Amino acid sequence: MEPISERSCTANYRDRRVELEGDPGWLEGTRLLVTPLVPSDTMLDLGGHVIIVGFGLAGRGVADLLDQVKLLYTIVEMNPVTVETQRALGRDIFEGCGTDAETLVKAGINKAAILALTIPDEEAVLNAITLARRLRPEIYIIARTNYSSKGMKAAQLGADDVIKAEQAVAFQFYDKLQRRIRRATQIS
């Protein structure tokens, strides 16, 4: 018997059915344990809202999760077209930079519980961490960096968690190749 391994996969629950998003690469007959993040009628309270700095692919992913778990959030974005579009969709969004104290104050950093720095500009991320720690020392900061070296610097400056792009890419290579090798060894 193979050892039990744990792997997560995003899914939607509709009409009493769980629909997986994409192919998780599981073997036929894999047993699933479905754990909802929160009950569908529950509004979470972390003691404050979330500020998302940057509304590219990573920022939109954060917003999607927060929408699913019904957490309030504010977006800070520099692209005026994105700001106009998201504002028209009813999102709480400010045009500005996450390294600007006035912008973070307008976004509500004084009462926010989480700051998600999703922008790809590592120097801006490092500056935003320093500024956020000065403005609200107790805020939980999750930051994005491209390289592990900048990720270590982000942690030194006070980021609670750091997503390092090169490590995420390395993990994806490992995971995809492991699946391919596992399939090839089962065929033999």
NUVEXLUM-497204 format. One record per residue (C-alpha): residue number from 1; residue in one letter; x, y, z. Coordinates in steps of 0.001 Angstrom, whole numbers. Layout:
N
+------+------+---------+---------+---------+
! pado ! dopa !      c1 !      c2 !      c3 !
+------+------+---------+---------+---------+
!  NUM !    A !       X !       Y !       Z !
...
+------+------+---------+---------+---------+
//
This chain:
188
+------+------+---------+---------+---------+
! pado ! dopa !      c1 !      c2 !      c3 !
+------+------+---------+---------+---------+
!    1 !    M !       0 !       0 !       0 !
!    2 !    E !    1322 !    3431 !    -980 !
!    3 !    P !    1845 !    6006 !    1771 !
!    4 !    I !    -786 !    8696 !    2087 !
!    5 !    S !     323 !   11996 !     621 !
!    6 !    E !   -1377 !   15328 !     976 !
!    7 !    R !   -1931 !   17630 !   -1976 !
!    8 !    S !   -4403 !   20434 !   -2419 !
!    9 !    C !   -6453 !   21381 !   -5442 !
!   10 !    T !   -8887 !   24221 !   -6028 !
!   11 !    A !  -12483 !   23220 !   -6633 !
!   12 !    N !  -15947 !   24710 !   -6796 !
!   13 !    Y !  -18978 !   23339 !   -5014 !
!   14 !    R !  -22191 !   23569 !   -7007 !
!   15 !    D !  -25411 !   21619 !   -6820 !
!   16 !    R !  -23996 !   19272 !   -4188 !
!   17 !    R !  -21072 !   18384 !   -6486 !
!   18 !    V !  -17378 !   19204 !   -6216 !
!   19 !    E !  -15902 !   20326 !   -9538 !
!   20 !    L !  -12098 !   20420 !   -9698 !
!   21 !    E !  -10430 !   23306 !  -11482 !
!   22 !    G !   -7997 !   21806 !  -13973 !
!   23 !    D !   -6359 !   18388 !  -13944 !
!   24 !    P !   -4674 !   17767 !  -10601 !
!   25 !    G !   -2759 !   14811 !  -12064 !
!   26 !    W !   -4112 !   12330 !   -9541 !
!   27 !    L !   -4092 !    8643 !  -10290 !
!   28 !    E !   -7381 !    6909 !  -11088 !
!   29 !    G !   -9140 !    5890 !   -7883 !
!   30 !    T !   -7552 !    8583 !   -5725 !
!   31 !    R !   -9652 !    9259 !   -2621 !
!   32 !    L !  -10426 !   12858 !   -1774 !
!   33 !    L !  -11090 !   14697 !    1445 !
!   34 !    V !  -12969 !   17923 !     719 !
!   35 !    T !  -12522 !   20684 !    3275 !
!   36 !    P !  -14329 !   23994 !    2675 !
!   37 !    L !  -12359 !   27108 !    3559 !
!   38 !    V !  -15362 !   28606 !    5317 !
!   39 !    P !  -19076 !   27890 !    5338 !
!   40 !    S !  -20740 !   29682 !    2427 !
!   41 !    D !  -22815 !   31932 !    4690 !
!   42 !    T !  -19939 !   33050 !    6932 !
!   43 !    M !  -18192 !   36418 !    6703 !
!   44 !    L !  -14678 !   36128 !    8097 !
!   45 !    D !  -13284 !   38736 !   10466 !
!   46 !    L !   -9518 !   38922 !   10826 !
!   47 !    G !   -9709 !   42134 !   12805 !
!   48 !    G !   -9366 !   44240 !    9674 !
!   49 !    H !   -9478 !   44131 !    5917 !
!   50 !    V !   -6791 !   43120 !    3428 !
!   51 !    I !   -4837 !   45537 !    1246 !
!   52 !    I !   -3696 !   44122 !   -2098 !
!   53 !    V !    -888 !   46119 !   -3705 !
!   54 !    G !    -858 !   45374 !   -7422 !
!   55 !    F !   -3693 !   43942 !   -9466 !
!   56 !    G !   -1924 !   41804 !  -12008 !
!   57 !    L !   -2333 !   38029 !  -12090 !
!   58 !    A !   -1095 !   37532 !   -8509 !
!   59 !    G !   -3258 !   40326 !   -7090 !
!   60 !    R !   -6307 !   39005 !   -8913 !
!   61 !    G !   -5644 !   35555 !   -7473 !
!   62 !    V !   -5565 !   37025 !   -3977 !
!   63 !    A !   -8812 !   38914 !   -4655 !
!   64 !    D !  -10488 !   35739 !   -5963 !
!   65 !    L !   -9605 !   33899 !   -2753 !
!   66 !    L !  -10804 !   36795 !    -606 !
!   67 !    D !  -14066 !   36917 !   -2574 !
!   68 !    Q !  -14556 !   33178 !   -1956 !
!   69 !    V !  -14068 !   33494 !    1789 !
!   70 !    K !  -15930 !   36803 !    1948 !
!   71 !    L !  -13080 !   38926 !    3300 !
!   72 !    L !  -13129 !   42646 !    2668 !
!   73 !    Y !  -10199 !   44093 !     739 !
!   74 !    T !   -8890 !   47256 !    -861 !
!   75 !    I !   -6700 !   47314 !   -3965 !
!   76 !    V !   -3816 !   49699 !   -4615 !
!   77 !    E !   -2894 !   49825 !   -8315 !
!   78 !    M !    -802 !   52158 !  -10453 !
!   79 !    N !   -2387 !   51418 !  -13845 !
!   80 !    P !   -5194 !   53981 !  -14348 !
!   81 !    V !   -7021 !   51749 !  -16863 !
!   82 !    T !   -7083 !   48869 !  -14375 !
!   83 !    V !   -8251 !   51236 !  -11636 !
!   84 !    E !  -11072 !   52591 !  -13804 !
!   85 !    T !  -12140 !   49107 !  -14905 !
!   86 !    Q !  -12135 !   47640 !  -11395 !
!   87 !    R !  -13880 !   50670 !   -9932 !
!   88 !    A !  -16627 !   50266 !  -12572 !
!   89 !    L !  -16973 !   46649 !  -11394 !
!   90 !    G !  -17551 !   47916 !   -7865 !
!   91 !    R !  -14190 !   47037 !   -6349 !
!   92 !    D !  -12655 !   49210 !   -3625 !
!   93 !    I !   -9524 !   50438 !   -5426 !
!   94 !    F !   -7102 !   53359 !   -5176 !
!   95 !    E !   -4751 !   54589 !   -7844 !
!   96 !    G !   -1287 !   54888 !   -6394 !
!   97 !    C !    1870 !   53158 !   -5285 !
!   98 !    G !    2309 !   50846 !   -2328 !
!   99 !    T !    5498 !   52695 !   -1395 !
!  100 !    D !    3572 !   55929 !    -799 !
!  101 !    A !    2441 !   56479 !    2796 !
!  102 !    E !    -524 !   58648 !    1782 !
!  103 !    T !   -1811 !   55948 !    -581 !
!  104 !    L !   -1518 !   53219 !    2077 !
!  105 !    V !   -3298 !   55445 !    4603 !
!  106 !    K !   -6138 !   56062 !    2093 !
!  107 !    A !   -6321 !   52289 !    1569 !
!  108 !    G !   -6803 !   51897 !    5322 !
!  109 !    I !   -3488 !   50509 !    6542 !
!  110 !    N !   -4220 !   51892 !   10004 !
!  111 !    K !   -6969 !   49256 !   10415 !
!  112 !    A !   -5918 !   46537 !    7954 !
!  113 !    A !   -5059 !   43011 !    9104 !
!  114 !    I !   -3093 !   41892 !    6029 !
!  115 !    L !    -937 !   43568 !    3391 !
!  116 !    A !    -422 !   41477 !     231 !
!  117 !    L !    2416 !   42904 !   -1861 !
!  118 !    T !    1849 !   41176 !   -5206 !
!  119 !    I !    3803 !   43519 !   -7493 !
!  120 !    P !    6813 !   42177 !   -9447 !
!  121 !    D !    9044 !   45180 !   -8608 !
!  122 !    E !   11284 !   43819 !   -5845 !
!  123 !    E !   12679 !   47190 !   -4763 !
!  124 !    A !    9158 !   48586 !   -4439 !
!  125 !    V !    8183 !   45520 !   -2391 !
!  126 !    L !   11140 !   46030 !     -36 !
!  127 !    N !   10313 !   49724 !     358 !
!  128 !    A !    6637 !   48930 !     981 !
!  129 !    I !    7562 !   46432 !    3700 !
!  130 !    T !    9666 !   49030 !    5503 !
!  131 !    L !    6916 !   51652 !    5184 !
!  132 !    A !    4147 !   49283 !    6313 !
!  133 !    R !    6121 !   48182 !    9383 !
!  134 !    R !    6538 !   51873 !   10299 !
!  135 !    L !    2850 !   52709 !    9735 !
!  136 !    R !    1361 !   49556 !   11308 !
!  137 !    P !    3914 !   47317 !   13019 !
!  138 !    E !    1432 !   44499 !   13761 !
!  139 !    I !     116 !   44023 !   10204 !
!  140 !    Y !     674 !   40623 !    8584 !
!  141 !    I !    2719 !   41154 !    5411 !
!  142 !    I !    2933 !   38629 !    2593 !
!  143 !    A !    5295 !   39710 !    -170 !
!  144 !    R !    6288 !   38617 !   -3647 !
!  145 !    T !    9872 !   38570 !   -4883 !
!  146 !    N !   11468 !   37167 !   -7993 !
!  147 !    Y !   14637 !   35843 !   -6397 !
!  148 !    S !   15430 !   34052 !   -3143 !
!  149 !    S !   18075 !   36623 !   -2224 !
!  150 !    K !   15496 !   39440 !   -2304 !
!  151 !    G !   13072 !   37148 !    -487 !
!  152 !    M !   15568 !   36834 !    2360 !
!  153 !    K !   15907 !   40620 !    2408 !
!  154 !    A !   12101 !   40971 !    2493 !
!  155 !    A !   11979 !   38671 !    5525 !
!  156 !    Q !   14745 !   40645 !    7227 !
!  157 !    L !   12764 !   43849 !    6680 !
!  158 !    G !    9705 !   42317 !    8318 !
!  159 !    A !    7656 !   40352 !    5783 !
!  160 !    D !    5874 !   37536 !    7595 !
!  161 !    D !    5749 !   35331 !    4486 !
!  162 !    V !    7479 !   35646 !    1130 !
!  163 !    I !    6540 !   34063 !   -2183 !
!  164 !    K !    9736 !   33670 !   -4207 !
!  165 !    A !    9050 !   33279 !   -7930 !
!  166 !    E !   12167 !   31238 !   -8658 !
!  167 !    Q !   11255 !   28760 !   -5907 !
!  168 !    A !    7677 !   28520 !   -7214 !
!  169 !    V !    9036 !   27778 !  -10702 !
!  170 !    A !   11428 !   25165 !   -9296 !
!  171 !    F !    8546 !   23510 !   -7427 !
!  172 !    Q !    6404 !   23436 !  -10564 !
!  173 !    F !    9218 !   21783 !  -12543 !
!  174 !    Y !    9692 !   19226 !   -9781 !
!  175 !    D !    5965 !   18545 !   -9483 !
!  176 !    K !    5279 !   18247 !  -13218 !
!  177 !    L !    8311 !   16039 !  -13852 !
!  178 !    Q !    7539 !   13872 !  -10831 !
!  179 !    R !    4038 !   13245 !  -12217 !
!  180 !    R !    5433 !   12416 !  -15661 !
!  181 !    I !    8032 !   10041 !  -14230 !
!  182 !    R !    5447 !    8391 !  -11966 !
!  183 !    R !    3139 !    7790 !  -14966 !
!  184 !    A !    6012 !    6404 !  -17039 !
!  185 !    T !    7009 !    3955 !  -14293 !
!  186 !    Q !    3406 !    2727 !  -13939 !
!  187 !    I !    3189 !    2002 !  -17658 !
!  188 !    S !    6404 !     -62 !  -17686 !
+------+------+---------+---------+---------+
//
